Amino acid sequence: MTFTYNFTPSDTKAYIRENWRRMTDARMAADMGMTEGQVKRIRQEMKLFKKDTGQRSDTLCWRCRNAKGNGCRWFRFHMPIKGWKAALRCVDGNESYRVRECPEFVG
């Protein structure tokens, strides 16, 4: 038997604010009957970024030939690439990603 809590928008934000550091987005989503993407979007709108201690050079992008010129959709439109494995982070006050795997990577 699955039980889903009925969260109001203000309850949802309060729950995310209280738990975002110690729980994954997937776990919070399951608790609230939402998708992981919905929780992530709300968390980002609230400026609650998961801390990533990696350096800027840790991202795969800096070694990709598509990043030079107009070959990469991330560099052109700042929209995540479907199928990549990346961690959201805040760099110099801006939302960014540390990409570990990308289907469009060209070495």
trRosetta pair geometry for C-beta under 8 A, 3 or more apart (Angstrom, degrees):
i j d omega theta_ij theta_ji phi_ij phi_ji
4 32 7.7 42 -166 155 85 23
4 33 3.6 64 -161 -75 122 128
5 31 6.7 3 17 159 123 69
5 32 6.1 -57 64 -121 106 46
5 33 6.6 -161 52 -7 58 108
6 33 7.8 -11 -88 30 42 144
7 11 4.3 -146 -158 97 80 116
7 12 4.5 106 140 -67 129 79
7 15 6.5 -64 -129 0 141 143
7 32 5.0 -26 0 -147 144 102
7 33 7.6 176 12 40 101 99
8 11 4.5 94 47 7 74 106
8 12 6.9 -132 92 -10 37 87
9 12 5.5 -51 -147 31 31 116
9 13 6.6 27 158 -14 64 103
10 13 5.9 -52 -148 37 34 108
10 14 6.3 35 153 -19 65 107
11 14 5.7 -58 -146 39 31 111
11 15 6.1 32 155 -21 67 107
12 15 5.8 -56 -147 35 27 110
12 16 6.4 23 156 -14 63 107
12 32 6.1 86 -120 -153 89 148
12 34 7.6 78 -136 -39 124 148
12 42 6.6 -70 139 -167 114 166
13 16 5.8 -55 -145 39 31 109
13 17 6.1 33 156 -20 66 108
13 42 6.7 -133 -94 175 73 120
13 46 6.5 152 -147 -83 98 137
14 17 5.7 -54 -144 38 29 112
14 18 6.2 26 157 -18 63 110
15 18 5.9 -60 -148 38 27 109
15 19 6.1 -14 167 13 64 119
15 28 6.8 147 133 -155 106 106
15 31 7.5 -158 173 107 139 126
15 32 6.4 148 96 -76 156 124
16 19 6.5 -81 -136 53 23 87
16 20 5.4 42 173 -60 69 104
16 28 6.2 80 -103 -177 73 152
16 39 6.4 176 -105 -157 119 87
16 42 5.8 -168 -41 112 172 117
16 43 5.4 -140 -180 -84 130 84
16 46 6.7 145 108 19 127 157
16 48 7.0 165 145 49 102 158
17 20 6.6 -21 -118 -5 18 114
17 46 6.6 -122 -80 171 90 154
17 48 6.9 -154 -109 -70 59 149
19 22 6.0 -85 -160 57 63 89
19 23 4.4 -1 163 20 107 125
19 28 5.8 155 99 -94 129 114
20 23 7.0 -69 -110 55 17 83
20 28 7.4 -6 -92 -53 59 155
20 43 5.5 140 -121 -132 133 121
20 48 4.8 31 118 154 170 139
20 50 7.7 -131 163 -78 97 76
23 27 4.6 -118 -175 81 102 127
23 28 5.2 115 117 -51 128 91
24 27 4.7 98 56 4 82 100
24 28 7.1 -151 92 -1 45 84
25 28 5.8 -57 -148 41 34 109
25 29 6.0 38 153 -24 67 108
25 36 4.9 89 121 -159 105 84
25 39 4.5 163 -163 97 88 122
25 40 4.9 19 -143 -65 157 83
25 43 6.7 -107 -103 -1 107 148
26 29 5.6 -55 -147 35 28 114
26 30 6.4 30 154 -20 63 104
26 36 4.7 -14 -90 -98 64 121
26 39 8.0 -162 -61 49 21 144
27 30 5.8 -52 -149 34 31 111
27 31 6.5 31 153 -18 64 107
28 31 5.6 -57 -151 37 33 114
28 32 6.2 9 159 -1 68 114
28 34 7.9 -19 121 55 78 114
28 39 5.0 136 92 -145 114 150
29 32 6.2 -72 -143 49 26 95
29 33 7.9 -111 170 65 57 10
29 34 4.6 -104 -145 81 76 80
29 35 5.7 -28 -159 143 136 14
29 36 4.6 -104 -14 -78 160 49
29 38 6.7 120 -119 57 108 94
29 39 4.5 -116 -69 -17 89 133
30 33 7.9 34 -172 -67 25 33
32 39 7.2 134 45 -83 134 111
34 38 4.4 -110 173 76 116 134
34 39 5.7 130 98 -48 129 88
35 38 4.7 101 57 0 80 101
35 39 7.3 -149 94 -2 46 83
36 39 5.8 -57 -153 38 35 109
36 40 6.2 36 151 -21 68 108
37 40 5.6 -53 -143 37 31 113
37 41 6.2 34 157 -21 65 105
38 41 5.8 -54 -148 34 29 111
38 42 6.5 26 155 -15 64 107
39 42 5.9 -58 -149 39 31 109
39 43 6.1 32 154 -20 67 110
40 43 5.7 -56 -145 38 29 113
40 44 6.2 26 157 -17 65 108
40 88 7.6 152 -160 -18 112 155
41 44 5.9 -57 -147 38 28 108
41 45 6.4 30 154 -20 63 106
42 45 5.7 -54 -148 35 31 113
42 46 6.4 24 153 -14 64 109
43 46 5.8 -63 -152 41 30 108
43 48 4.7 -86 -172 71 81 109
43 49 8.0 133 141 -80 98 33
44 47 7.4 38 -178 -80 37 27
44 48 7.3 -102 -77 54 25 65
44 49 7.0 55 -116 -86 69 74
44 88 7.4 -94 -90 -171 114 154
44 95 6.8 45 -154 -110 115 142
49 88 6.3 -130 -152 134 88 105
49 89 6.6 88 166 -157 122 26
49 90 4.3 111 91 -38 164 111
49 95 6.8 -161 -101 -108 130 80
50 87 7.1 -101 93 -178 124 93
50 88 5.7 93 40 77 103 95
50 89 7.1 -71 84 -90 75 55
51 89 7.3 43 -169 -131 26 84
51 90 7.8 -47 -110 27 51 99
52 87 5.2 138 -102 123 135 122
52 88 7.3 -176 -29 97 130 38
52 89 3.3 -74 37 -96 130 121
52 90 7.7 149 31 23 93 56
52 98 5.6 -171 169 -4 148 129
54 58 3.9 -86 176 45 118 160
54 59 7.7 118 126 -48 133 70
54 87 7.6 109 12 68 134 133
54 89 7.1 -111 47 -71 96 165
54 98 4.9 67 71 -112 146 158
55 58 5.1 121 60 -22 67 100
56 59 6.8 -42 180 7 46 108
56 62 7.6 91 140 -49 79 140
56 91 6.3 90 -91 -138 98 142
57 62 5.9 -70 -138 48 58 163
58 98 5.4 -1 98 -151 109 120
59 62 5.9 101 79 -6 86 94
59 86 8.0 30 -133 -132 100 102
59 97 7.0 104 -121 107 128 66
59 98 4.8 -130 -83 -142 86 56
59 99 4.9 63 -161 33 91 78
60 63 6.1 -74 -169 45 51 102
60 64 6.3 57 140 -41 80 110
60 99 4.4 -87 36 103 100 99
60 100 6.3 124 -30 -136 119 11
60 101 7.0 112 -35 -78 162 18
60 102 5.8 -173 94 0 141 113
60 105 5.9 -50 153 -107 128 131
61 64 5.4 -58 -147 20 38 119
61 67 5.1 110 178 -84 82 140
61 72 7.3 88 -141 -155 100 164
61 74 6.9 -99 -108 87 131 141
61 75 7.5 145 -163 -58 126 103
61 99 5.4 90 -34 36 90 132
61 102 7.6 76 -75 -23 70 156
62 67 6.9 -82 -102 76 25 170
63 107 6.6 -3 141 -127 102 74
64 67 4.6 100 78 -14 94 103
64 72 6.8 90 112 -79 132 133
64 102 7.1 -25 -86 65 148 143
64 104 7.7 58 -165 111 142 80
64 105 5.1 -105 -108 -140 115 69
64 106 5.8 88 -163 49 79 63
64 107 7.2 -57 -111 -83 54 42
65 68 6.1 -55 -166 33 49 106
65 71 7.1 6 117 61 72 157
65 106 4.3 -64 45 98 104 109
65 107 7.2 34 -12 112 99 6
66 69 7.7 -93 -164 63 37 93
66 71 3.6 -120 -147 109 75 117
66 72 4.1 114 134 -61 102 89
66 75 7.9 174 130 13 82 126
66 104 5.8 -29 12 144 173 103
66 105 7.4 -130 17 -127 121 28
66 106 5.2 110 -29 24 93 110
67 71 7.5 -57 -23 66 19 98
67 72 5.1 11 -89 -11 49 150
67 75 5.6 131 -141 -47 66 145
68 71 7.5 18 66 25 51 113
70 75 7.9 -148 -131 92 38 112
70 76 6.0 61 -154 -82 77 121
71 104 7.9 174 146 166 93 118
71 106 7.6 -41 139 21 148 135
72 75 4.2 67 84 15 112 106
72 76 6.5 169 90 -9 58 88
72 104 6.7 139 -120 120 74 135
73 76 5.6 -61 -140 45 33 108
73 77 5.5 -24 -179 29 73 111
73 79 6.3 -51 147 64 103 95
73 81 6.0 127 65 -93 113 89
73 104 7.4 127 14 0 97 174
74 77 7.3 -74 -120 57 14 71
74 78 6.7 47 -173 -111 54 30
74 79 6.9 -126 -107 63 51 46
74 80 6.9 25 -104 -118 101 28
74 81 5.6 -61 -50 -38 106 100
74 97 7.7 -89 -152 44 137 128
74 99 7.8 -73 -78 -59 176 144
75 78 7.8 22 -142 -65 12 59
80 84 6.6 -137 -178 47 89 120
80 86 6.7 -154 -138 51 110 141
80 97 6.7 102 -105 -48 97 158
81 84 4.4 73 75 -22 100 123
81 99 8.0 39 32 -122 119 133
81 102 5.7 51 76 -147 149 100
81 103 6.8 -160 146 40 121 88
81 104 5.9 -115 -153 13 149 121
82 103 7.6 -28 91 29 66 134
83 102 7.7 100 100 -153 86 43
83 103 4.4 20 102 -19 134 129
84 97 7.9 76 114 145 135 149
84 99 5.7 -41 176 -140 131 105
84 100 8.0 137 172 51 83 60
84 101 6.2 176 -156 94 60 61
84 102 4.3 0 -114 -106 108 70
84 103 6.7 -116 -70 4 67 77
84 104 7.9 -47 -71 22 108 89
85 99 7.4 109 79 -161 53 60
85 100 4.7 -51 99 65 102 102
85 101 4.1 39 30 42 107 99
85 102 7.8 -125 30 -59 62 50
86 97 4.0 21 165 177 131 124
86 98 6.3 162 -159 75 76 42
86 99 4.4 -30 -99 -100 107 60
86 100 6.5 -180 -89 11 46 74
86 102 7.8 40 -55 -75 108 91
87 97 6.5 146 70 -158 39 70
87 98 4.8 -10 55 52 96 98
87 100 7.5 56 -10 -22 91 108
88 95 6.9 -27 -162 -161 98 93
88 96 7.7 139 -158 82 53 37
88 97 5.9 -41 -99 -100 45 76
89 95 7.9 140 81 -156 38 48
89 96 5.6 -34 73 75 83 84
89 97 6.7 131 22 -115 83 24
89 98 5.7 43 -2 -19 133 98
90 93 6.6 4 176 -120 105 15
90 94 6.9 150 -158 69 65 29
90 95 6.4 -38 -103 -95 67 44
90 96 7.0 121 -125 25 18 85
91 94 5.8 -33 70 63 72 84
91 96 4.4 -8 13 19 116 142
99 102 5.4 13 176 -50 130 114
101 105 7.5 -97 -166 -14 46 139
102 105 4.3 116 72 -44 97 96
